[in-house]
Amino acid sequence: MFFNSRSNYYFWSLCTIFLCYPTNVYQHECTCARSCSAEPVQATKQRTAMRFLISVGVFFQGCDSDVKCRDDKGREVDWYILYKLPQVMGDGLSYLYMDESTNGWKVSKKTINSKSGTLANTLKPLLDFYDRQIEGFGYMLNNDQPPNSKAVSASFGHSKGVVMLDKETGVWLSHSTPKFPTYRRKDFWTDSGTVNAQTFMCMTYSYNHFKEIGRQLKYIHAYSYDSDIPKTFHKELRCVAQRDCYPKQEPWFRVKMLTSTKGHNFTSFAKYTRFRDDLYSGLILNHLKQDLYVKSWGRMHNPLHSYCNTKIPHHVYNVKEIKLLNGKPFSDTVDHSKWGVTSGGGWTCIADMNREESQMKRAGGAICTDNVAVGEAFYALITKYEACKHDLPRSEAQDREL
């Protein structure tokens, strides 16, 4: 049997109630002081009662980890993807939800900032930790646009995410929202994320996977603005949380497959600043070897055009407009999400980066899945994309309907 960090808290409390002191909180062992054992019979009764209460406490708390992706109803899920709608489609707080059970998008009845919505349920271990720092829990929040409005050096990656874990499981939540989550506040949502569309991708992994996740975040060179990683946790993750590490030799990219707790494979692509190329055309395209439709922020100073090299068989097309379910189409100028999908929907990538000249020199990454239902759901969103010049009878590229 294994115990979560919350049961450790109850064990510590019960142990001290009986005038004893904990000697091994992880194995739930404690030793009684001499005052406890003045009478052997009384000491035995105390130890028996304590064992019973500990077992009851553990029973009520459960033996499973609390740190997992969770849906609108608080149920554990292996992974999920959220697509928050832009304010031009309503209040800017509505979102679509997808996990392995939905077979595509469904409209959530909650708002993105709801205290009982998907994000709140997933972030609950972190929000609880703000009130009571439970032993055995760790987290790191990274954002190139942190909530304190401090300007982040471009030497750090263009990346946003949440890592939470205990010694059993953990969550990697990759997203596109500036200033999210707020700094050590229960109202985790930020108003700056309301105007534009945003995406969130959550995956549940076993504790051991966070060693590799730490290495991926090192290549992404994530800017950690808040963290608390115990010293007994993976040094690779602590290093990133403390902003103490970055790649020092080639190759300047790293590709790693990560398997979730339920056995789903996700491929993490990470590039360091010295890679000096576009994430999509320079790295992901070479691995997937399929045409890739990329949706990134449409208000960049020097955007990259669709990648249409005639010497290679596969291209990267810029998505210019999408339509979510039965809603009205909206353009990339009100959609801050970053994602890509291969032709037909074989692969889907939720990413950190935009297709922009300056971001060729920045670190960042993407998480890709070959889940067919996910791919078909994203591919069906596309209504317009920037075609290649040689695909058209005219001399210049233009937007084409899919």
ABEGO torsion letter per residue (X at the ends): XBBBAAAAAAAAAAAAAAGBBBABAAAGBBBBBAAAAABAAAAAAAAAAAAAAAAAAAAAAEABBABBBBBAAGBBBABBBBBBBBAAAEAGABBBBBBAAAGEBBBBABBAABAABAAAAAAAAAAAAAABBBBGBBBBBBBABBAAGBBBBAABBBBBBBBBBBAABBBBBBBABBGOBBBGBABABBAAAAABBBBBBBBBBBAAAAAAAAAAAAAAGBBBABBBBBAABBAAAAAAAAGABBBABOBABBBBBBBBAAGBBBBBBBBBAAAGBBAAAAAAAAAAGBBBBBBBBAABABBBBBBABAABABBBBBBABBBBEABBBBBAAABABBBBBBBGGABBBBBABBBBAAAAABBEBBBBBABAAAAAAAAAABABBBBBAAABABABBBBBBX
